[in-house]
Amino acid sequence: MAQYRYFHNDQLKVDPTTGTRCRTGQLNHQFVEQKFVGGAWVGIGDNDGVRYGDVAGAGCRFREGMTDDGDYAVDVELEVAGFLLAEDGWVNCGSVEGYFMPSKLSSKIIGWFKESEEVGGVQPNRMDGGATVLTVVSGTGLNKVYQLPAGWVAYDTDYAWWKTDGSLSVTDGNRLIAYDFARTIVKYDSIAPYTLREIVILSDDLTDAEKISITKYMKLSPFTFNEWIEGGEIKENRAFEYTPWLGDLDAPTGLTLALIAGGVRVSFTDNSGGTAQHEIWGKIDAGAYALITTLDAVDVSYDDLRTPEDLMTYKVRAVRGTQTTNYIEDDIAMLGANLVPSASSDFATDGSAWWTALGTKTWNSGTHDLIVTQAGTGRNYIYRTGLVTAGVIYLVRFDIKGDDVGVKMEVANFGGAFLTDLLNLTISANYQTFKFKGSVNTTLLGMERLGEAAVTNKYFTIDNIKIQEVL
């Protein structure tokens, strides 16, 4: 049995047991050990944090000293007749629990860097006396971007510092405090502003006892190692769960658009290793983008079934949690050129002569459209021969309004077959867009209003006529 005590800033702290006692203190950064023998304190030897004193049979030994935030974290190993009295071989020093310091785990820690020791944008490695350094590339506070020694790629098993292709990642403090890493251990304050204190780089996996000790010293989240570790601290910036870093999220590449029956096939290459979803956005012509779908991880193609458009533009990005990548973008024409000449389509000038009409056609120079009026009580329509190819699928679009509200329009090839109604509203007093798609069996195509035989001199006004082959 034994008793030990130590001095900290000239204040004596005692943890009584019985028997042999040890006293430790910090004098000019030299650690002093003593053992109580025969009613007096007997010096065991000075300790500089690298070596430690030892007394066979009954004694104490320790390493390290003050932490950056004022905790006295000296590790004391109490030994009596070769038997370690405390769990893991470490005992409580006064009011601070004992634990392994990083230097105690030198066989498994290759890097140990402290913000407080940064000089000129570099932090010396405490594990090798500063022979290697952690470099601050840019920034301040949590926006600091750090860079490890080039030869340490092999230790970065979860790609916290390098991307999967071996290129440098942009590793800043915001990333380091937001995630749990396999080989990168970060000590930072548990409450805002979450000041980063120390960074430890592991070269090997830790035992359960070592995980507990490093969790205590580095004040880690209790979930850092994907298991509950007693002695961890709740971090106010983190969810109450294990939050693994899955590596840099690289944007997809190789966007390919292919026309298929009824739409467009969107394909790409996933560069997330199957860990990310992908958003597919699309826009029609010069319109605004809209989200089409979000694909599950691993899926790399999607059939966008839609009415043909002049031009469809797609963009795709990877999404993983709060991480997103840049978009990749491409477009594809779904329709051929408009077979109707410009003047006979938008009527900016008088292109009415290009059309043949049943009824009277009148170009409106003020509103730039074409009025088609019944001749008597029959139907009124416009058409063009030799315009289309039999058996080819076309998309027909036009804007129309009329005085015979509620009457339908139709597009017919006058050979008995009608195009499929895609958007065929009843005629209104205001312009509406009508759409039809299908194949024809003659080379004659026209637009007509389904008139009423008992009604005379009804009319419709038509504009923006487009007849395009579906590619």
Order of alpha helices (4+ residues) and beta strands (2+ residues): beta-beta-beta-beta-beta-beta-beta-beta-beta-beta-beta-beta-beta-alpha-beta-beta-alpha-beta-beta-beta-beta-beta-beta-beta-beta-alpha-beta-beta-beta-beta-beta-beta-beta-beta-beta-beta
